[in-house]
């Protein structure tokens, strides 16, 4: 199992340290550095900045939002980043959510699975440098009856095949991801529940495509906080606002993928309470209602030995790249967390 680092959103208050964190991860041998986007910083600019100042670590989008870019533009960006980084780019895609898609981009959040499938097909075809033609439900290239003509990408990617990941949570999305992608970006993963909530759906998609899980990258992101085992409850409490935001506030009362995931892990009543409080404006109450067990199952907390034991559980569950989001109020604390992650992987015998 490899380790990755997730910088999250640029502009979240730790920007001055993020480059140093990425450079230390590069030095420690982390496999990939991911950057996210929502409705603030864009991931492509951040990744180009990081790639220019690192040497070996891959850089990946977690995610490029599908409603934000036409698929041909995404192919252009992926090819450019792969070329500039010397073949170190990983393309992560996702549909975002209805609030962002429709409120920020003005793109209807309809038929996300069909839209994702067409998007991936166009991106991959464009990156082969064939002349681009496509006929689908959501895209037709060139547009019929006009002056458009088939065009081919002029940029030469460093590699013939750029790894493509999809951020997936729901069963149908996971199955399609297994079928059409090279990897899955997963959030709030519990090693105990991973087979039921994630892996079996990915496996079904791989089987549909006539493939096995061999070579498919299962890449969850987990917050990491290092400390004494006796302080695990206190460490978990630092992630209450983060967990409450996703379980309670990411989406509407009817459509919150993270809330649904918490329910599938057995936290139905708590998930409902957290969402009700969060959407009514009681964010503190929502954070307080998050069960400790939910946080502990979806983060890495405690001593290096405790974290090593958890890493073994994730590896046994089918994780191939464990992406860490190291907690810390200072750069030194985040660097120490990165180093603890490397040490834990070694103690687990997974390095």
C-alpha positions in Angstrom: 0.0 0.0 0.0 1.3 3.5 -0.9 0.7 6.8 0.8 -0.6 10.0 -0.6 -1.1 13.5 0.7 -4.3 15.5 0.2 -3.8 19.3 0.5 -7.6 19.9 0.3 -8.7 23.4 -0.8 -6.2 26.1 -1.4 -7.4 29.2 0.5 -8.4 27.2 3.6 -5.9 29.1 5.8 -2.8 26.9 5.5 -1.6 28.1 2.1 1.8 29.3 3.2 2.6 25.8 4.5 1.0 23.6 1.8 4.0 23.8 -0.6 6.3 22.8 2.2 4.1 19.9 3.2 4.0 18.7 -0.5 7.8 19.0 -0.7 8.3 17.0 2.5 5.9 14.4 1.2 8.0 14.3 -1.9 11.2 13.8 0.1 9.6 11.1 2.2 8.5 9.1 -0.8 4.8 9.7 -0.8 3.3 8.5 -4.1 0.9 11.3 -4.9 -0.2 14.8 -3.8 -3.9 15.6 -4.4 -5.5 19.0 -4.5 -9.3 19.8 -4.4 -11.6 22.4 -5.8 -15.1 23.5 -5.0 -15.9 27.2 -5.6 -12.7 28.8 -4.6 -9.2 27.8 -5.8 -9.1 25.7 -8.9 -7.1 22.5 -8.7 -5.2 22.8 -12.0 -3.3 26.0 -10.9 -2.4 24.5 -7.5 -1.1 21.3 -9.1 1.0 23.2 -11.6 2.5 25.2 -8.7 3.3 22.0 -6.7 4.6 20.1 -9.7 7.1 22.8 -10.5 8.6 22.7 -7.1 8.7 18.9 -6.4 10.7 16.1 -8.1 9.2 12.7 -7.8 5.7 12.8 -6.3 2.7 12.6 -8.6 0.2 15.4 -8.6 -3.5 14.6 -8.9 -6.9 16.4 -9.1 -9.2 15.4 -6.4 -11.2 16.5 -8.2 -11.7 18.4 -11.4 -15.4 19.2 -11.3 -17.2 17.8 -14.4 -19.7 20.7 -14.6 -16.9 23.3 -14.5 -15.2 22.2 -17.8 -16.0 20.9 -21.2 -14.4 17.5 -21.5 -12.0 18.6 -24.3 -10.8 21.3 -22.0 -10.1 18.7 -19.3 -8.1 16.7 -21.8 -6.1 19.8 -22.7 -5.4 20.5 -19.0 -4.5 16.9 -18.3 -2.1 16.7 -21.2 -0.5 19.9 -20.3 0.0 19.0 -16.6 1.4 15.6 -17.6 3.8 17.2 -20.0 5.0 19.9 -17.6 5.3 17.5 -14.7 7.3 15.0 -16.6 4.6 12.3 -16.5 3.5 12.8 -12.9 -0.2 13.8 -13.3 -3.3 11.8 -12.2 -6.7 12.9 -13.4 -9.4 12.8 -10.8 -13.0 13.7 -11.9 -16.3 14.1 -10.1 -19.8 15.5 -10.7 -19.7 17.7 -7.6 -23.2 18.2 -6.1 -26.4 19.8 -7.2 -25.9 23.1 -5.2 -22.5 23.7 -6.8 -23.3 22.4 -10.2 -26.5 24.4 -10.6 -25.7 27.3 -8.3 -22.1 28.0 -9.3 -21.8 26.7 -12.8 -25.3 26.9 -14.0 -25.2 23.3 -15.2 -28.2 21.0 -14.5 -27.4 18.2 -12.1 -29.2 15.5 -14.1 -28.2 12.0 -15.1 -24.8 12.2 -13.4 -23.8 8.7 -14.3 -24.5 9.0 -18.0 -22.8 12.4 -18.0 -19.7 11.0 -16.3 -19.5 8.1 -18.7 -19.7 10.3 -21.8 -17.2 12.8 -20.3 -14.7 10.1 -19.6 -15.1 8.7 -23.1 -14.5 12.1 -24.7 -11.5 12.9 -22.5 -9.8 9.6 -23.2 -10.5 9.9 -26.9 -9.1 13.4 -27.0 -5.9 12.4 -25.3 -5.3 9.7 -27.9 -4.7 12.6 -30.2 -7.2 11.3 -32.7 -9.5 13.8 -34.4 -12.3 14.3 -32.0 -15.8 13.2 -32.9 -18.5 12.0 -30.5 -22.2 11.4 -30.6 -23.9 11.1 -27.2 -26.9 12.2 -25.2 -25.0 15.1 -23.5 -22.3 16.0 -26.0 -22.1 15.9 -29.8 -18.7 16.8 -31.4 -18.6 18.6 -33.8 -21.9 20.3 -33.4 -24.1 19.3 -36.4 -25.0 21.7 -39.1 -22.3 24.3 -38.3 -18.8 25.2 -39.1 -17.2 23.0 -36.5 -14.8 20.3 -37.7 -13.0 17.4 -36.0 -9.8 18.6 -34.3 -7.0 16.7 -32.6 -5.1 17.7 -29.5 -1.8 19.4 -30.3 -0.2 18.8 -26.9 1.7 15.6 -26.5 1.2 14.1 -23.0 4.3 12.6 -21.4 2.5 9.2 -21.3 0.1 7.4 -23.6 -2.2 6.7 -20.7 -2.8 9.2 -17.9 -4.4 7.4 -14.9 -8.0 8.5 -14.5 -9.9 8.4 -11.2 -13.5 9.1 -10.3 -14.8 10.4 -7.0 -17.6 7.9 -6.1 -19.7 7.3 -3.1 -23.0 5.7 -4.1 -23.3 2.1 -5.2 -24.2 2.8 -8.9 -21.4 5.4 -9.2 -18.9 3.0 -7.7 -19.9 0.2 -10.0 -19.5 2.5 -13.0 -16.2 3.8 -11.7 -14.9 0.2 -11.5 -16.0 -0.3 -15.1 -14.6 2.9 -16.8 -11.8 4.3 -14.5 -8.3 3.3 -13.3 -9.0 4.2 -9.7 -11.6 5.4 -7.2 -11.3 8.5 -4.9 -13.1 7.6 -1.7 -14.1 9.8 1.3 -15.2 8.8 4.8 -13.9 5.2 4.4 -14.3 2.8 7.3 -12.1 -0.3 6.9 -14.7 -2.4 8.7 -17.4 -1.4 6.2 -15.3 -0.9 3.1 -16.1 -4.2 1.4 -19.9 -3.6 1.7 -20.0 0.1 1.0 -17.3 0.3 -1.7 -15.2 -2.6 -2.8 -18.0 -5.0 -3.8 -19.5 -2.3 -6.1 -16.1 -1.5 -7.7 -15.5 -5.2 -8.2 -18.9 -5.6 -9.9 -17.9 -2.8 -12.3 -14.6 -4.4 -13.0 -16.2 -7.7 -13.8 -18.7 -6.0 -16.1 -15.7 -4.7 -18.1 -14.0 -8.2 -18.0 -11.4 -7.1 -15.6 -10.2 -7.9 -12.0 -9.3 -5.5 -9.2 -5.6 -6.0 -10.1 -4.1 -2.7 -11.1 -7.2 -0.7 -9.9 -6.2 2.0 -7.4 -8.6 2.3 -4.4 -7.6 5.6 -2.9 -9.4 6.9 0.1 -8.6 10.1 2.0 -8.3 10.0 5.8 -7.6 12.8 8.2 -4.6 12.0 10.4 -3.9 13.2 13.9 -1.0 11.8 16.0 -1.0 11.7 19.8 -1.2 9.5 22.8 -3.8 6.7 22.6 -5.3 8.0 25.8 -6.1 11.2 24.0 -7.9 9.6 21.0 -11.3 11.2 22.1 -9.7 14.6 22.2 -8.1 14.1 18.8 -11.4 12.9 17.3 -13.1 16.0 18.6 -10.9 18.2 16.3 -12.6 16.6 13.3 -16.2 17.1 14.5 -16.8 20.3 12.4 -15.3 18.6 9.4 -17.5 15.5 9.7 -20.6 17.6 10.5 -20.0 19.7 7.4 -20.1 16.6 5.1 -22.7 14.5 6.9 -25.0 17.5 7.7 -24.3 20.2 5.2 -23.0 18.8 1.9 -26.2 18.8 -0.1 -29.9 19.2 0.7 -32.0 17.3 3.1 -33.0 15.0 0.2 -29.7 14.6 -1.5 -26.6 14.3 0.6 -24.3 11.5 -0.5 -22.2 11.6 2.6 -25.2 11.4 4.9 -26.4 8.4 2.9 -22.9 6.8 3.4 -23.1 7.3 7.1 -26.4 5.6 7.1 -25.0 2.6 5.2 -22.4 2.3 7.9 -25.1 1.9 10.5 -25.4 5.5 11.8 -28.9 6.2 10.5 -30.3 8.0 13.6 -27.2 10.1 14.1 -27.0 11.0 10.5 -30.5 12.3 10.5 -29.9 14.3 13.7 -26.7 15.8 12.4 -28.4 16.9 9.2 -31.4 18.3 10.9 -29.3 20.4 13.2 -26.9 21.5 10.5 -29.5 22.6 8.0 -31.4 24.5 10.7 -28.2 26.6 11.4 -27.1 24.8 14.6 -23.6 23.8 13.4 -22.3 23.4 16.9 -25.1 21.1 17.8 -24.5 19.1 14.6 -20.8 18.7 15.4 -21.7 17.6 19.0 -24.2 15.0 17.6 -21.5 13.2 15.5 -20.8 9.8 17.2 -17.2 9.4 18.3 -17.3 6.0 16.7 -18.0 7.5 13.3 -15.1 9.8 13.5 -12.7 7.1 14.8 -13.7 4.7 12.1 -13.1 7.3 9.3 -9.8 8.9 10.5 -6.4 7.8 11.7 -5.9 8.8 15.3 -3.5 8.2 18.1 0.0 6.7 18.4 2.1 5.5 15.5 1.4 1.9 16.6 -2.4 2.5 16.7 -2.2 4.1 13.2 -0.1 1.2 11.9 -2.7 -1.2 13.1 -5.4 0.8 11.3 -3.3 0.9 8.1 -3.2 -2.9 8.2 -7.0 -3.0 8.3 -7.3 -0.7 5.3 -4.7 -2.7 3.3 -6.6 -5.9 4.1 -9.8 -4.3 3.1 -8.5 -3.5 -0.4 -7.0 0.0 -0.2 -4.0 0.4 -2.5 -3.2 4.1 -1.9 -4.0 5.7 1.5 -4.2 9.5 1.1 -3.5 11.3 4.3 -4.8 14.8 5.3 -2.4 15.6 8.2 -3.9 17.7 11.0 -1.9 20.4 12.7 -2.1 24.1 13.6 1.5 24.7 12.6 3.8 23.6 9.7 5.9 21.7 12.2 2.9 19.7 13.4 1.8 18.9 9.9 5.3 17.8 8.9 5.5 15.6 12.1 2.2 14.0 11.1 3.6 13.2 7.6 6.6 11.6 9.1 4.4 9.6 11.5 2.5 8.3 8.5 5.6 7.0 6.9 6.8 5.4 10.2 3.3 3.8 10.7 3.4 2.3 7.2 6.8 0.8 7.9 5.7 -0.6 11.2 2.7 -2.1 9.6 5.0 -3.9 7.1 3.3 -2.2 4.2 6.1 0.0 2.9 
